[in-house]
């Protein structure tokens, strides 16, 4: 075979299978695009006192009612909420911020607490002959501990706001009520029960 004919033939043998594969691949039946299932689960924040369930006070913390069911206590990581946020990026963003703030709160309170404690405890060994300096160092250690407590409380408060905002974002942007069906609300159910009891 002539070298002039051999080179084009080899090229054809290399290119043709690729073209055939590409053509056969394009003719394969495409998988149908499935629509995402809408979030039809309604989440409702219920404020309950940790000490006395059912009453609202300055120490009330939000619980969660799912489709009007009995409220559940929200865990620190928000896992009871996260399972409903798989298709709600707005809420996931707030939950991530909540966990970061809880982490910062823990680091601040524990880290500064240990540092302040070491400063205060070591003062008698460093200034055992100087009462004034010893008391000053103990005071400095106490200030460090107090600072950790304050910073921790600030981050815990921010985490709580993030958690509340995650539920509000879910109901505003991601929740889709089922047409023709009323939204199930624990608060409405409780109000109706209380009014019925009062009439008896």
QUIMOUR-V924106 format. One record per pair of residues at least 24 apart in sequence whose ideal C-beta (glycine too) atoms are under 10 Angstrom apart, sorted by sequence separation. I is the first residue (numbers start at 1). J is the second residue. If there is no record, write none. Layout:
{{I;J} {I;J}}
This chain:
{{42;66} {43;67} {44;68} {46;70} {47;71} {78;102} {116;140} {117;141} {119;143} {120;144} {41;66} {42;67} {44;69} {46;71} {48;73} {77;102} {116;141} {117;142} {119;144} {120;145} {41;67} {42;68} {45;71} {46;72} {76;102} {115;141} {116;142} {118;144} {119;145} {40;67} {44;71} {116;143} {117;144} {116;144} {117;145} {45;74} {115;144} {116;145} {76;106} {114;144} {115;145} {116;146} {112;143} {113;144} {114;145} {116;147} {117;148} {112;144} {113;145} {115;147} {116;148} {111;144} {112;145} {113;146} {115;148} {116;149} {112;146} {113;147} {114;148} {112;147} {113;148} {109;145} {112;148} {113;149} {43;80} {111;148} {112;149} {43;81} {109;147} {110;148} {112;150} {108;147} {109;148} {112;151} {113;152} {108;148} {109;149} {111;151} {112;152} {43;84} {107;148} {108;149} {109;150} {111;152} {41;83} {42;84} {43;85} {108;150} {109;151} {110;152} {41;84} {105;148} {108;151} {109;152} {105;149} {107;151} {108;152} {109;153} {39;84} {107;152} {108;153} {39;85} {105;151} {106;152} {108;154} {109;155} {39;86} {104;151} {105;152} {108;155} {109;156} {39;87} {43;91} {104;152} {105;153} {107;155} {108;156} {38;87} {39;88} {105;154} {106;155} {36;86} {37;87} {102;152} {104;154} {105;155} {106;156} {36;87} {104;155} {105;156} {39;91} {103;155} {104;156} {105;157} {101;154} {102;155} {105;158} {101;155} {102;156} {104;158} {105;159} {100;155} {101;156} {104;159} {101;157} {102;158} {103;159} {101;158} {102;159} {100;158} {101;159} {102;160} {100;159} {101;160} {98;158} {99;159} {101;161} {102;162} {97;158} {98;159} {101;162} {102;163} {97;159} {98;160} {100;162} {101;163} {98;161} {99;162} {95;159} {97;161} {98;162} {99;163} {94;159} {97;162} {98;163} {96;162} {97;163} {98;164} {94;161} {95;162} {98;165} {94;162} {95;163} {97;165} {98;166} {93;162} {94;163} {97;166} {94;164} {95;165} {96;166} {94;165} {95;166} {91;163} {93;165} {94;166} {95;167} {93;166} {94;167} {91;165} {92;166} {94;168} {95;169} {90;165} {91;166} {94;169} {95;170} {90;166} {91;167} {93;169} {94;170} {91;168} {92;169} {88;166} {90;168} {91;169} {92;170} {90;169} {91;170} {76;156} {89;169} {90;170} {91;171} {78;159} {85;166} {88;169} {91;172} {81;163} {84;166} {85;167} {88;170} {90;172} {91;173} {92;174} {76;159} {84;167} {87;170} {88;171} {90;173} {91;174} {78;162} {82;166} {85;169} {89;173} {90;174} {91;175} {78;163} {81;166} {85;170} {88;173} {89;174} {74;160} {81;167} {84;170} {88;174} {76;163} {87;174} {88;175} {78;166} {86;174} {74;163} {78;167} {81;170} {85;174} {74;164} {84;174} {84;175} {74;167} {62;160} {61;160} {64;163} {62;163} {61;163} {62;164} {64;167} {62;167} {68;182} {68;183} {69;184} {71;186} {67;183} {68;184} {70;186} {71;187} {47;164} {67;184} {68;185} {69;186} {45;163} {66;184} {67;185} {68;186} {45;164} {65;184} {67;186} {68;187} {70;189} {71;190} {65;185} {66;186} {68;188} {69;189} {65;186} {68;189} {45;167} {64;186} {65;187} {68;190} {43;166} {44;167} {45;168} {63;186} {43;167} {65;189} {43;168} {65;190} {45;171} {43;170} {44;171} {42;170} {43;171} {41;170} {42;171} {39;170} {43;174} {39;171} {43;175} {41;174} {42;175} {39;173} {41;175} {42;176} {39;174} {40;175} {41;176} {42;177} {38;174} {39;175} {40;176} {42;178} {54;190} {38;175} {39;176} {40;177} {38;176} {39;177} {40;178} {37;176} {38;177} {44;183} {46;185} {38;178} {44;184} {46;186} {47;187} {40;181} {42;183} {44;185} {45;186} {46;187} {42;184} {44;186} {45;187} {41;184} {42;185} {44;187} {42;186} {44;188} {46;190}}
